[in-house]
């Protein structure tokens, strides 16, 4: 059986999802962080689009 892989939200390396932290960069592996990163990206995209109007 293959282990499930997860993708680091920080460095985008794939690693087994039973790691608590990314073995490449040390980013903590959890969904709340991923959601907050997505939320942050949405907000920063919103502001970068919005900035073009000024
Ligand atoms: Zn990483």
mmCIF file of the protein (N, C-alpha, C, O) and its ligand, coordinates in Angstrom:
data_MODEL
# 
_entry.id   MODEL 
# 
loop_
_entity.id 
_entity.type 
_entity.pdbx_number_of_molecules 
1 polymer     1 
2 non-polymer 1 
# 
_entity_poly.entity_id                      1 
_entity_poly.type                           'polypeptide(L)' 
_entity_poly.nstd_linkage                   no 
_entity_poly.nstd_monomer                   no 
_entity_poly.pdbx_seq_one_letter_code       
;(UNK)(UNK)(UNK)(UNK)(UNK)(UNK)(UNK)(UNK)(UNK)(UNK)(UNK)(UNK)(UNK)(UNK)(UNK)(UNK)
(UNK)(UNK)(UNK)(UNK)(UNK)(UNK)(UNK)(UNK)(UNK)(UNK)(UNK)(UNK)(UNK)(UNK)(UNK)(UNK)
(UNK)(UNK)(UNK)(UNK)(UNK)(UNK)(UNK)(UNK)(UNK)(UNK)(UNK)(UNK)(UNK)(UNK)(UNK)(UNK)
(UNK)(UNK)(UNK)(UNK)(UNK)(UNK)
;
_entity_poly.pdbx_seq_one_letter_code_can   XXXXXXXXXXXXXXXXXXXXXXXXXXXXXXXXXXXXXXXXXXXXXXXXXXXXXX 
_entity_poly.pdbx_strand_id                 A 
# 
loop_
_entity_poly_seq.entity_id 
_entity_poly_seq.num 
_entity_poly_seq.mon_id 
_entity_poly_seq.hetero 
1 1  UNK n 
1 2  UNK n 
1 3  UNK n 
1 4  UNK n 
1 5  UNK n 
1 6  UNK n 
1 7  UNK n 
1 8  UNK n 
1 9  UNK n 
1 10 UNK n 
1 11 UNK n 
1 12 UNK n 
1 13 UNK n 
1 14 UNK n 
1 15 UNK n 
1 16 UNK n 
1 17 UNK n 
1 18 UNK n 
1 19 UNK n 
1 20 UNK n 
1 21 UNK n 
1 22 UNK n 
1 23 UNK n 
1 24 UNK n 
1 25 UNK n 
1 26 UNK n 
1 27 UNK n 
1 28 UNK n 
1 29 UNK n 
1 30 UNK n 
1 31 UNK n 
1 32 UNK n 
1 33 UNK n 
1 34 UNK n 
1 35 UNK n 
1 36 UNK n 
1 37 UNK n 
1 38 UNK n 
1 39 UNK n 
1 40 UNK n 
1 41 UNK n 
1 42 UNK n 
1 43 UNK n 
1 44 UNK n 
1 45 UNK n 
1 46 UNK n 
1 47 UNK n 
1 48 UNK n 
1 49 UNK n 
1 50 UNK n 
1 51 UNK n 
1 52 UNK n 
1 53 UNK n 
1 54 UNK n 
# 
loop_
_struct_asym.id 
_struct_asym.entity_id 
A 1 
B 2 
# 
loop_
_chem_comp.id 
_chem_comp.type 
_chem_comp.mon_nstd_flag 
UNK 'L-peptide linking' . 
ZN  non-polymer         . 
# 
_pdbx_entity_nonpoly.entity_id   2 
_pdbx_entity_nonpoly.name        ? 
_pdbx_entity_nonpoly.comp_id     ZN 
# 
_pdbx_nonpoly_scheme.asym_id         B 
_pdbx_nonpoly_scheme.entity_id       2 
_pdbx_nonpoly_scheme.mon_id          ZN 
_pdbx_nonpoly_scheme.ndb_seq_num     1 
_pdbx_nonpoly_scheme.pdb_seq_num     101 
_pdbx_nonpoly_scheme.auth_seq_num    101 
_pdbx_nonpoly_scheme.pdb_mon_id      ZN 
_pdbx_nonpoly_scheme.auth_mon_id     ZN 
_pdbx_nonpoly_scheme.pdb_strand_id   A 
_pdbx_nonpoly_scheme.pdb_ins_code    . 
# 
loop_
_atom_site.group_PDB 
_atom_site.id 
_atom_site.type_symbol 
_atom_site.label_atom_id 
_atom_site.label_alt_id 
_atom_site.label_comp_id 
_atom_site.label_asym_id 
_atom_site.label_entity_id 
_atom_site.label_seq_id 
_atom_site.pdbx_PDB_ins_code 
_atom_site.Cartn_x 
_atom_site.Cartn_y 
_atom_site.Cartn_z 
_atom_site.occupancy 
_atom_site.B_iso_or_equiv 
_atom_site.pdbx_formal_charge 
_atom_site.auth_seq_id 
_atom_site.auth_comp_id 
_atom_site.auth_asym_id 
_atom_site.auth_atom_id 
_atom_site.pdbx_PDB_model_num 
ATOM   1   N  N  . UNK A 1 1  ? 0.826  -1.214 0.000   1.00 0.00 ? 1   UNK A N  1 
ATOM   2   C  CA . UNK A 1 1  ? 0.000  0.000  0.000   1.00 0.00 ? 1   UNK A CA 1 
ATOM   3   C  C  . UNK A 1 1  ? 0.852  1.252  0.000   1.00 0.00 ? 1   UNK A C  1 
ATOM   4   O  O  . UNK A 1 1  ? 1.881  1.316  0.672   1.00 0.00 ? 1   UNK A O  1 
ATOM   5   N  N  . UNK A 1 2  ? 0.430  2.218  -0.736  1.00 0.00 ? 2   UNK A N  1 
ATOM   6   C  CA . UNK A 1 2  ? 1.155  3.496  -0.764  1.00 0.00 ? 2   UNK A CA 1 
ATOM   7   C  C  . UNK A 1 2  ? 0.667  4.390  0.362   1.00 0.00 ? 2   UNK A C  1 
ATOM   8   O  O  . UNK A 1 2  ? -0.516 4.396  0.705   1.00 0.00 ? 2   UNK A O  1 
ATOM   9   N  N  . UNK A 1 3  ? 1.585  5.132  0.921   1.00 0.00 ? 3   UNK A N  1 
ATOM   10  C  CA . UNK A 1 3  ? 1.200  6.126  1.926   1.00 0.00 ? 3   UNK A CA 1 
ATOM   11  C  C  . UNK A 1 3  ? 0.575  7.325  1.243   1.00 0.00 ? 3   UNK A C  1 
ATOM   12  O  O  . UNK A 1 3  ? 0.944  7.699  0.130   1.00 0.00 ? 3   UNK A O  1 
ATOM   13  N  N  . UNK A 1 4  ? -0.387 7.919  1.945   1.00 0.00 ? 4   UNK A N  1 
ATOM   14  C  CA . UNK A 1 4  ? -0.947 9.169  1.435   1.00 0.00 ? 4   UNK A CA 1 
ATOM   15  C  C  . UNK A 1 4  ? 0.083  10.275 1.544   1.00 0.00 ? 4   UNK A C  1 
ATOM   16  O  O  . UNK A 1 4  ? 0.838  10.355 2.512   1.00 0.00 ? 4   UNK A O  1 
ATOM   17  N  N  . UNK A 1 5  ? 0.097  11.110 0.552   1.00 0.00 ? 5   UNK A N  1 
ATOM   18  C  CA . UNK A 1 5  ? 1.013  12.243 0.552   1.00 0.00 ? 5   UNK A CA 1 
ATOM   19  C  C  . UNK A 1 5  ? 0.241  13.532 0.768   1.00 0.00 ? 5   UNK A C  1 
ATOM   20  O  O  . UNK A 1 5  ? -0.914 13.669 0.362   1.00 0.00 ? 5   UNK A O  1 
ATOM   21  N  N  . UNK A 1 6  ? 0.897  14.452 1.404   1.00 0.00 ? 6   UNK A N  1 
ATOM   22  C  CA . UNK A 1 6  ? 0.351  15.791 1.542   1.00 0.00 ? 6   UNK A CA 1 
ATOM   23  C  C  . UNK A 1 6  ? 1.356  16.769 0.949   1.00 0.00 ? 6   UNK A C  1 
ATOM   24  O  O  . UNK A 1 6  ? 2.541  16.454 0.846   1.00 0.00 ? 6   UNK A O  1 
ATOM   25  N  N  . UNK A 1 7  ? 0.906  17.917 0.570   1.00 0.00 ? 7   UNK A N  1 
ATOM   26  C  CA . UNK A 1 7  ? 1.786  18.914 -0.023  1.00 0.00 ? 7   UNK A CA 1 
ATOM   27  C  C  . UNK A 1 7  ? 1.991  20.054 0.958   1.00 0.00 ? 7   UNK A C  1 
ATOM   28  O  O  . UNK A 1 7  ? 1.031  20.604 1.498   1.00 0.00 ? 7   UNK A O  1 
ATOM   29  N  N  . UNK A 1 8  ? 3.237  20.400 1.183   1.00 0.00 ? 8   UNK A N  1 
ATOM   30  C  CA . UNK A 1 8  ? 3.561  21.494 2.087   1.00 0.00 ? 8   UNK A CA 1 
ATOM   31  C  C  . UNK A 1 8  ? 2.979  22.810 1.570   1.00 0.00 ? 8   UNK A C  1 
ATOM   32  O  O  . UNK A 1 8  ? 3.135  23.152 0.397   1.00 0.00 ? 8   UNK A O  1 
ATOM   33  N  N  . UNK A 1 9  ? 2.309  23.540 2.458   1.00 0.00 ? 9   UNK A N  1 
ATOM   34  C  CA . UNK A 1 9  ? 1.730  24.827 2.088   1.00 0.00 ? 9   UNK A CA 1 
ATOM   35  C  C  . UNK A 1 9  ? 2.809  25.882 1.866   1.00 0.00 ? 9   UNK A C  1 
ATOM   36  O  O  . UNK A 1 9  ? 2.562  26.904 1.226   1.00 0.00 ? 9   UNK A O  1 
ATOM   37  N  N  . UNK A 1 10 ? 3.987  25.637 2.388   1.00 0.00 ? 10  UNK A N  1 
ATOM   38  C  CA . UNK A 1 10 ? 5.049  26.633 2.324   1.00 0.00 ? 10  UNK A CA 1 
ATOM   39  C  C  . UNK A 1 10 ? 5.976  26.413 1.128   1.00 0.00 ? 10  UNK A C  1 
ATOM   40  O  O  . UNK A 1 10 ? 6.199  27.327 0.333   1.00 0.00 ? 10  UNK A O  1 
ATOM   41  N  N  . UNK A 1 11 ? 6.529  25.166 1.000   1.00 0.00 ? 11  UNK A N  1 
ATOM   42  C  CA . UNK A 1 11 ? 7.520  24.922 -0.040  1.00 0.00 ? 11  UNK A CA 1 
ATOM   43  C  C  . UNK A 1 11 ? 6.997  24.030 -1.162  1.00 0.00 ? 11  UNK A C  1 
ATOM   44  O  O  . UNK A 1 11 ? 7.694  23.796 -2.150  1.00 0.00 ? 11  UNK A O  1 
ATOM   45  N  N  . UNK A 1 12 ? 5.742  23.523 -1.007  1.00 0.00 ? 12  UNK A N  1 
ATOM   46  C  CA . UNK A 1 12 ? 5.069  22.719 -2.023  1.00 0.00 ? 12  UNK A CA 1 
ATOM   47  C  C  . UNK A 1 12 ? 5.757  21.392 -2.324  1.00 0.00 ? 12  UNK A C  1 
ATOM   48  O  O  . UNK A 1 12 ? 5.533  20.807 -3.384  1.00 0.00 ? 12  UNK A O  1 
ATOM   49  N  N  . UNK A 1 13 ? 6.592  20.910 -1.405  1.00 0.00 ? 13  UNK A N  1 
ATOM   50  C  CA . UNK A 1 13 ? 7.152  19.564 -1.508  1.00 0.00 ? 13  UNK A CA 1 
ATOM   51  C  C  . UNK A 1 13 ? 6.122  18.561 -1.011  1.00 0.00 ? 13  UNK A C  1 
ATOM   52  O  O  . UNK A 1 13 ? 5.357  18.858 -0.094  1.00 0.00 ? 13  UNK A O  1 
ATOM   53  N  N  . UNK A 1 14 ? 6.097  17.376 -1.612  1.00 0.00 ? 14  UNK A N  1 
ATOM   54  C  CA . UNK A 1 14 ? 5.200  16.318 -1.145  1.00 0.00 ? 14  UNK A CA 1 
ATOM   55  C  C  . UNK A 1 14 ? 5.902  15.447 -0.112  1.00 0.00 ? 14  UNK A C  1 
ATOM   56  O  O  . UNK A 1 14 ? 7.086  15.132 -0.239  1.00 0.00 ? 14  UNK A O  1 
ATOM   57  N  N  . UNK A 1 15 ? 5.133  15.061 0.930   1.00 0.00 ? 15  UNK A N  1 
ATOM   58  C  CA . UNK A 1 15 ? 5.667  14.177 1.961   1.00 0.00 ? 15  UNK A CA 1 
ATOM   59  C  C  . UNK A 1 15 ? 4.514  13.414 2.587   1.00 0.00 ? 15  UNK A C  1 
ATOM   60  O  O  . UNK A 1 15 ? 3.360  13.825 2.463   1.00 0.00 ? 15  UNK A O  1 
ATOM   61  N  N  . UNK A 1 16 ? 4.818  12.287 3.270   1.00 0.00 ? 16  UNK A N  1 
ATOM   62  C  CA . UNK A 1 16 ? 3.783  11.459 3.892   1.00 0.00 ? 16  UNK A CA 1 
ATOM   63  C  C  . UNK A 1 16 ? 2.999  12.271 4.915   1.00 0.00 ? 16  UNK A C  1 
ATOM   64  O  O  . UNK A 1 16 ? 3.574  13.012 5.713   1.00 0.00 ? 16  UNK A O  1 
ATOM   65  N  N  . UNK A 1 17 ? 1.667  12.118 4.877   1.00 0.00 ? 17  UNK A N  1 
ATOM   66  C  CA . UNK A 1 17 ? 0.838  12.989 5.698   1.00 0.00 ? 17  UNK A CA 1 
ATOM   67  C  C  . UNK A 1 17 ? 0.920  12.669 7.186   1.00 0.00 ? 17  UNK A C  1 
ATOM   68  O  O  . UNK A 1 17 ? 0.370  13.411 8.000   1.00 0.00 ? 17  UNK A O  1 
ATOM   69  N  N  . UNK A 1 18 ? 1.596  11.576 7.564   1.00 0.00 ? 18  UNK A N  1 
ATOM   70  C  CA . UNK A 1 18 ? 1.751  11.331 8.997   1.00 0.00 ? 18  UNK A CA 1 
ATOM   71  C  C  . UNK A 1 18 ? 2.889  12.142 9.621   1.00 0.00 ? 18  UNK A C  1 
ATOM   72  O  O  . UNK A 1 18 ? 3.094  12.083 10.833  1.00 0.00 ? 18  UNK A O  1 
ATOM   73  N  N  . UNK A 1 19 ? 3.621  12.890 8.814   1.00 0.00 ? 19  UNK A N  1 
ATOM   74  C  CA . UNK A 1 19 ? 4.570  13.861 9.362   1.00 0.00 ? 19  UNK A CA 1 
ATOM   75  C  C  . UNK A 1 19 ? 3.807  15.027 9.980   1.00 0.00 ? 19  UNK A C  1 
ATOM   76  O  O  . UNK A 1 19 ? 2.853  15.542 9.398   1.00 0.00 ? 19  UNK A O  1 
ATOM   77  N  N  . UNK A 1 20 ? 4.246  15.432 11.172  1.00 0.00 ? 20  UNK A N  1 
ATOM   78  C  CA . UNK A 1 20 ? 3.633  16.596 11.809  1.00 0.00 ? 20  UNK A CA 1 
ATOM   79  C  C  . UNK A 1 20 ? 4.179  17.892 11.208  1.00 0.00 ? 20  UNK A C  1 
ATOM   80  O  O  . UNK A 1 20 ? 3.502  18.920 11.187  1.00 0.00 ? 20  UNK A O  1 
ATOM   81  N  N  . UNK A 1 21 ? 5.401  17.818 10.727  1.00 0.00 ? 21  UNK A N  1 
ATOM   82  C  CA . UNK A 1 21 ? 6.047  18.991 10.150  1.00 0.00 ? 21  UNK A CA 1 
ATOM   83  C  C  . UNK A 1 21 ? 6.645  18.633 8.804   1.00 0.00 ? 21  UNK A C  1 
ATOM   84  O  O  . UNK A 1 21 ? 7.031  17.483 8.599   1.00 0.00 ? 21  UNK A O  1 
ATOM   85  N  N  . UNK A 1 22 ? 6.733  19.562 7.896   1.00 0.00 ? 22  UNK A N  1 
ATOM   86  C  CA . UNK A 1 22 ? 7.380  19.345 6.616   1.00 0.00 ? 22  UNK A CA 1 
ATOM   87  C  C  . UNK A 1 22 ? 8.848  18.996 6.827   1.00 0.00 ? 22  UNK A C  1 
ATOM   88  O  O  . UNK A 1 22 ? 9.556  19.751 7.494   1.00 0.00 ? 22  UNK A O  1 
ATOM   89  N  N  . UNK A 1 23 ? 9.341  17.860 6.276   1.00 0.00 ? 23  UNK A N  1 
ATOM   90  C  CA . UNK A 1 23 ? 10.748 17.492 6.438   1.00 0.00 ? 23  UNK A CA 1 
ATOM   91  C  C  . UNK A 1 23 ? 11.684 18.371 5.618   1.00 0.00 ? 23  UNK A C  1 
ATOM   92  O  O  . UNK A 1 23 ? 12.900 18.316 5.803   1.00 0.00 ? 23  UNK A O  1 
ATOM   93  N  N  . UNK A 1 24 ? 11.145 19.168 4.730   1.00 0.00 ? 24  UNK A N  1 
ATOM   94  C  CA . UNK A 1 24 ? 11.983 20.006 3.864   1.00 0.00 ? 24  UNK A CA 1 
ATOM   95  C  C  . UNK A 1 24 ? 12.226 21.385 4.461   1.00 0.00 ? 24  UNK A C  1 
ATOM   96  O  O  . UNK A 1 24 ? 13.356 21.871 4.462   1.00 0.00 ? 24  UNK A O  1 
ATOM   97  N  N  . UNK A 1 25 ? 11.180 22.013 4.965   1.00 0.00 ? 25  UNK A N  1 
ATOM   98  C  CA . UNK A 1 25 ? 11.336 23.386 5.452   1.00 0.00 ? 25  UNK A CA 1 
ATOM   99  C  C  . UNK A 1 25 ? 10.901 23.555 6.899   1.00 0.00 ? 25  UNK A C  1 
ATOM   100 O  O  . UNK A 1 25 ? 11.113 24.619 7.480   1.00 0.00 ? 25  UNK A O  1 
ATOM   101 N  N  . UNK A 1 26 ? 10.286 22.510 7.506   1.00 0.00 ? 26  UNK A N  1 
ATOM   102 C  CA . UNK A 1 26 ? 9.873  22.597 8.900   1.00 0.00 ? 26  UNK A CA 1 
ATOM   103 C  C  . UNK A 1 26 ? 8.510  23.244 9.106   1.00 0.00 ? 26  UNK A C  1 
ATOM   104 O  O  . UNK A 1 26 ? 8.093  23.463 10.243  1.00 0.00 ? 26  UNK A O  1 
ATOM   105 N  N  . UNK A 1 27 ? 7.806  23.555 8.002   1.00 0.00 ? 27  UNK A N  1 
ATOM   106 C  CA . UNK A 1 27 ? 6.464  24.108 8.094   1.00 0.00 ? 27  UNK A CA 1 
ATOM   107 C  C  . UNK A 1 27 ? 5.539  23.114 8.785   1.00 0.00 ? 27  UNK A C  1 
ATOM   108 O  O  . UNK A 1 27 ? 5.541  21.936 8.430   1.00 0.00 ? 27  UNK A O  1 
ATOM   109 N  N  . UNK A 1 28 ? 4.761  23.547 9.748   1.00 0.00 ? 28  UNK A N  1 
ATOM   110 C  CA . UNK A 1 28 ? 3.827  22.651 10.407  1.00 0.00 ? 28  UNK A CA 1 
ATOM   111 C  C  . UNK A 1 28 ? 2.755  22.211 9.427   1.00 0.00 ? 28  UNK A C  1 
ATOM   112 O  O  . UNK A 1 28 ? 2.216  23.013 8.664   1.00 0.00 ? 28  UNK A O  1 
ATOM   113 N  N  . UNK A 1 29 ? 2.451  20.897 9.465   1.00 0.00 ? 29  UNK A N  1 
ATOM   114 C  CA . UNK A 1 29 ? 1.475  20.331 8.553   1.00 0.00 ? 29  UNK A CA 1 
ATOM   115 C  C  . UNK A 1 29 ? 0.124  20.242 9.229   1.00 0.00 ? 29  UNK A C  1 
ATOM   116 O  O  . UNK A 1 29 ? -0.124 19.300 9.983   1.00 0.00 ? 29  UNK A O  1 
ATOM   117 N  N  . UNK A 1 30 ? -0.756 21.198 8.979   1.00 0.00 ? 30  UNK A N  1 
ATOM   118 C  CA . UNK A 1 30 ? -2.144 21.031 9.431   1.00 0.00 ? 30  UNK A CA 1 
ATOM   119 C  C  . UNK A 1 30 ? -3.092 21.862 8.570   1.00 0.00 ? 30  UNK A C  1 
ATOM   120 O  O  . UNK A 1 30 ? -2.690 22.840 7.941   1.00 0.00 ? 30  UNK A O  1 
ATOM   121 N  N  . UNK A 1 31 ? -4.335 21.456 8.559   1.00 0.00 ? 31  UNK A N  1 
ATOM   122 C  CA . UNK A 1 31 ? -5.294 22.043 7.631   1.00 0.00 ? 31  UNK A CA 1 
ATOM   123 C  C  . UNK A 1 31 ? -5.652 23.477 7.971   1.00 0.00 ? 31  UNK A C  1 
ATOM   124 O  O  . UNK A 1 31 ? -5.912 24.284 7.079   1.00 0.00 ? 31  UNK A O  1 
ATOM   125 N  N  . UNK A 1 32 ? -5.667 23.799 9.267   1.00 0.00 ? 32  UNK A N  1 
ATOM   126 C  CA . UNK A 1 32 ? -5.986 25.167 9.653   1.00 0.00 ? 32  UNK A CA 1 
ATOM   127 C  C  . UNK A 1 32 ? -4.992 26.144 9.051   1.00 0.00 ? 32  UNK A C  1 
ATOM   128 O  O  . UNK A 1 32 ? -5.359 27.226 8.591   1.00 0.00 ? 32  UNK A O  1 
ATOM   129 N  N  . UNK A 1 33 ? -3.712 25.742 9.062   1.00 0.00 ? 33  UNK A N  1 
ATOM   130 C  CA . UNK A 1 33 ? -2.692 26.600 8.488   1.00 0.00 ? 33  UNK A CA 1 
ATOM   131 C  C  . UNK A 1 33 ? -2.911 26.755 6.981   1.00 0.00 ? 33  UNK A C  1 
ATOM   132 O  O  . UNK A 1 33 ? -2.793 27.851 6.433   1.00 0.00 ? 33  UNK A O  1 
ATOM   133 N  N  . UNK A 1 34 ? -3.232 25.636 6.323   1.00 0.00 ? 34  UNK A N  1 
ATOM   134 C  CA . UNK A 1 34 ? -3.490 25.693 4.884   1.00 0.00 ? 34  UNK A CA 1 
ATOM   135 C  C  . UNK A 1 34 ? -4.651 26.636 4.584   1.00 0.00 ? 34  UNK A C  1 
ATOM   136 O  O  . UNK A 1 34 ? -4.593 27.436 3.649   1.00 0.00 ? 34  UNK A O  1 
ATOM   137 N  N  . UNK A 1 35 ? -5.701 26.530 5.388   1.00 0.00 ? 35  UNK A N  1 
ATOM   138 C  CA . UNK A 1 35 ? -6.850 27.417 5.195   1.00 0.00 ? 35  UNK A CA 1 
ATOM   139 C  C  . UNK A 1 35 ? -6.468 28.869 5.419   1.00 0.00 ? 35  UNK A C  1 
ATOM   140 O  O  . UNK A 1 35 ? -6.905 29.748 4.677   1.00 0.00 ? 35  UNK A O  1 
ATOM   141 N  N  . UNK A 1 36 ? -5.657 29.127 6.436   1.00 0.00 ? 36  UNK A N  1 
ATOM   142 C  CA . UNK A 1 36 ? -5.281 30.516 6.681   1.00 0.00 ? 36  UNK A CA 1 
ATOM   143 C  C  . UNK A 1 36 ? -4.368 31.038 5.579   1.00 0.00 ? 36  UNK A C  1 
ATOM   144 O  O  . UNK A 1 36 ? -4.429 32.219 5.237   1.00 0.00 ? 36  UNK A O  1 
ATOM   145 N  N  . UNK A 1 37 ? -3.517 30.173 5.014   1.00 0.00 ? 37  UNK A N  1 
ATOM   146 C  CA . UNK A 1 37 ? -2.684 30.577 3.885   1.00 0.00 ? 37  UNK A CA 1 
ATOM   147 C  C  . UNK A 1 37 ? -3.561 30.898 2.672   1.00 0.00 ? 37  UNK A C  1 
ATOM   148 O  O  . UNK A 1 37 ? -3.342 31.896 1.985   1.00 0.00 ? 37  UNK A O  1 
ATOM   149 N  N  . UNK A 1 38 ? -4.559 30.038 2.415   1.00 0.00 ? 38  UNK A N  1 
ATOM   150 C  CA . UNK A 1 38 ? -5.481 30.299 1.309   1.00 0.00 ? 38  UNK A CA 1 
ATOM   151 C  C  . UNK A 1 38 ? -6.243 31.601 1.525   1.00 0.00 ? 38  UNK A C  1 
ATOM   152 O  O  . UNK A 1 38 ? -6.432 32.385 0.595   1.00 0.00 ? 38  UNK A O  1 
ATOM   153 N  N  . UNK A 1 39 ? -6.674 31.818 2.757   1.00 0.00 ? 39  UNK A N  1 
ATOM   154 C  CA . UNK A 1 39 ? -7.389 33.043 3.091   1.00 0.00 ? 39  UNK A CA 1 
ATOM   155 C  C  . UNK A 1 39 ? -6.486 34.257 2.885   1.00 0.00 ? 39  UNK A C  1 
ATOM   156 O  O  . UNK A 1 39 ? -6.907 35.265 2.317   1.00 0.00 ? 39  UNK A O  1 
ATOM   157 N  N  . UNK A 1 40 ? -5.248 34.152 3.348   1.00 0.00 ? 40  UNK A N  1 
ATOM   158 C  CA . UNK A 1 40 ? -4.289 35.236 3.180   1.00 0.00 ? 40  UNK A CA 1 
ATOM   159 C  C  . UNK A 1 40 ? -4.048 35.512 1.694   1.00 0.00 ? 40  UNK A C  1 
ATOM   160 O  O  . UNK A 1 40 ? -3.992 36.669 1.278   1.00 0.00 ? 40  UNK A O  1 
ATOM   161 N  N  . UNK A 1 41 ? -3.903 34.444 0.891   1.00 0.00 ? 41  UNK A N  1 
ATOM   162 C  CA . UNK A 1 41 ? -3.704 34.619 -0.553  1.00 0.00 ? 41  UNK A CA 1 
ATOM   163 C  C  . UNK A 1 41 ? -4.900 35.302 -1.198  1.00 0.00 ? 41  UNK A C  1 
ATOM   164 O  O  . UNK A 1 41 ? -4.740 36.153 -2.073  1.00 0.00 ? 41  UNK A O  1 
ATOM   165 N  N  . UNK A 1 42 ? -6.104 34.925 -0.762  1.00 0.00 ? 42  UNK A N  1 
ATOM   166 C  CA . UNK A 1 42 ? -7.315 35.551 -1.293  1.00 0.00 ? 42  UNK A CA 1 
ATOM   167 C  C  . UNK A 1 42 ? -7.334 37.041 -0.973  1.00 0.00 ? 42  UNK A C  1 
ATOM   168 O  O  . UNK A 1 42 ? -7.631 37.871 -1.832  1.00 0.00 ? 42  UNK A O  1 
ATOM   169 N  N  . UNK A 1 43 ? -7.015 37.362 0.268   1.00 0.00 ? 43  UNK A N  1 
ATOM   170 C  CA . UNK A 1 43 ? -6.998 38.762 0.688   1.00 0.00 ? 43  UNK A CA 1 
ATOM   171 C  C  . UNK A 1 43 ? -5.925 39.542 -0.075  1.00 0.00 ? 43  UNK A C  1 
ATOM   172 O  O  . UNK A 1 43 ? -6.183 40.648 -0.550  1.00 0.00 ? 43  UNK A O  1 
ATOM   173 N  N  . UNK A 1 44 ? -4.733 38.975 -0.194  1.00 0.00 ? 44  UNK A N  1 
ATOM   174 C  CA . UNK A 1 44 ? -3.670 39.709 -0.877  1.00 0.00 ? 44  UNK A CA 1 
ATOM   175 C  C  . UNK A 1 44 ? -3.965 39.840 -2.371  1.00 0.00 ? 44  UNK A C  1 
ATOM   176 O  O  . UNK A 1 44 ? -3.624 40.853 -2.981  1.00 0.00 ? 44  UNK A O  1 
ATOM   177 N  N  . UNK A 1 45 ? -4.609 38.804 -2.977  1.00 0.00 ? 45  UNK A N  1 
ATOM   178 C  CA . UNK A 1 45 ? -5.048 38.936 -4.365  1.00 0.00 ? 45  UNK A CA 1 
ATOM   179 C  C  . UNK A 1 45 ? -6.078 40.040 -4.511  1.00 0.00 ? 45  UNK A C  1 
ATOM   180 O  O  . UNK A 1 45 ? -6.033 40.821 -5.462  1.00 0.00 ? 45  UNK A O  1 
ATOM   181 N  N  . UNK A 1 46 ? -7.010 40.104 -3.562  1.00 0.00 ? 46  UNK A N  1 
ATOM   182 C  CA . UNK A 1 46 ? -8.042 41.137 -3.581  1.00 0.00 ? 46  UNK A CA 1 
ATOM   183 C  C  . UNK A 1 46 ? -7.401 42.523 -3.556  1.00 0.00 ? 46  UNK A C  1 
ATOM   184 O  O  . UNK A 1 46 ? -7.763 43.400 -4.340  1.00 0.00 ? 46  UNK A O  1 
ATOM   185 N  N  . UNK A 1 47 ? -6.447 42.707 -2.648  1.00 0.00 ? 47  UNK A N  1 
ATOM   186 C  CA . UNK A 1 47 ? -5.834 44.022 -2.536  1.00 0.00 ? 47  UNK A CA 1 
ATOM   187 C  C  . UNK A 1 47 ? -4.940 44.341 -3.731  1.00 0.00 ? 47  UNK A C  1 
ATOM   188 O  O  . UNK A 1 47 ? -4.855 45.500 -4.138  1.00 0.00 ? 47  UNK A O  1 
ATOM   189 N  N  . UNK A 1 48 ? -4.272 43.336 -4.301  1.00 0.00 ? 48  UNK A N  1 
ATOM   190 C  CA . UNK A 1 48 ? -3.427 43.632 -5.460  1.00 0.00 ? 48  UNK A CA 1 
ATOM   191 C  C  . UNK A 1 48 ? -4.274 43.985 -6.686  1.00 0.00 ? 48  UNK A C  1 
ATOM   192 O  O  . UNK A 1 48 ? -3.873 44.824 -7.492  1.00 0.00 ? 48  UNK A O  1 
ATOM   193 N  N  . UNK A 1 49 ? -5.432 43.356 -6.831  1.00 0.00 ? 49  UNK A N  1 
ATOM   194 C  CA . UNK A 1 49 ? -6.368 43.741 -7.902  1.00 0.00 ? 49  UNK A CA 1 
ATOM   195 C  C  . UNK A 1 49 ? -6.917 45.128 -7.629  1.00 0.00 ? 49  UNK A C  1 
ATOM   196 O  O  . UNK A 1 49 ? -6.975 45.979 -8.518  1.00 0.00 ? 49  UNK A O  1 
ATOM   197 N  N  . UNK A 1 50 ? -7.317 45.341 -6.385  1.00 0.00 ? 50  UNK A N  1 
ATOM   198 C  CA . UNK A 1 50 ? -7.911 46.610 -5.991  1.00 0.00 ? 50  UNK A CA 1 
ATOM   199 C  C  . UNK A 1 50 ? -6.932 47.773 -6.209  1.00 0.00 ? 50  UNK A C  1 
ATOM   200 O  O  . UNK A 1 50 ? -7.333 48.874 -6.586  1.00 0.00 ? 50  UNK A O  1 
ATOM   201 N  N  . UNK A 1 51 ? -5.646 47.509 -5.965  1.00 0.00 ? 51  UNK A N  1 
ATOM   202 C  CA . UNK A 1 51 ? -4.632 48.560 -6.091  1.00 0.00 ? 51  UNK A CA 1 
ATOM   203 C  C  . UNK A 1 51 ? -4.509 49.072 -7.524  1.00 0.00 ? 51  UNK A C  1 
ATOM   204 O  O  . UNK A 1 51 ? -4.101 50.213 -7.743  1.00 0.00 ? 51  UNK A O  1 
ATOM   205 N  N  . UNK A 1 52 ? -4.860 48.230 -8.505  1.00 0.00 ? 52  UNK A N  1 
ATOM   206 C  CA . UNK A 1 52 ? -4.766 48.652 -9.907  1.00 0.00 ? 52  UNK A CA 1 
ATOM   207 C  C  . UNK A 1 52 ? -5.766 49.744 -10.259 1.00 0.00 ? 52  UNK A C  1 
ATOM   208 O  O  . UNK A 1 52 ? -5.577 50.463 -11.240 1.00 0.00 ? 52  UNK A O  1 
ATOM   209 N  N  . UNK A 1 53 ? -6.823 49.876 -9.470  1.00 0.00 ? 53  UNK A N  1 
ATOM   210 C  CA . UNK A 1 53 ? -7.825 50.885 -9.774  1.00 0.00 ? 53  UNK A CA 1 
ATOM   211 C  C  . UNK A 1 53 ? -7.401 52.287 -9.333  1.00 0.00 ? 53  UNK A C  1 
ATOM   212 O  O  . UNK A 1 53 ? -8.000 53.284 -9.735  1.00 0.00 ? 53  UNK A O  1 
ATOM   213 N  N  . UNK A 1 54 ? -6.351 52.345 -8.495  1.00 0.00 ? 54  UNK A N  1 
ATOM   214 C  CA . UNK A 1 54 ? -5.949 53.662 -7.995  1.00 0.00 ? 54  UNK A CA 1 
ATOM   215 C  C  . UNK A 1 54 ? -4.805 54.296 -8.774  1.00 0.00 ? 54  UNK A C  1 
ATOM   216 O  O  . UNK A 1 54 ? -4.377 55.404 -8.450  1.00 0.00 ? 54  UNK A O  1 
HETATM 217 ZN ZN . ZN  B 2 .  ? 7.808  22.646 3.329   1.00 0.00 ? 101 ZN  A ZN 1 
# 
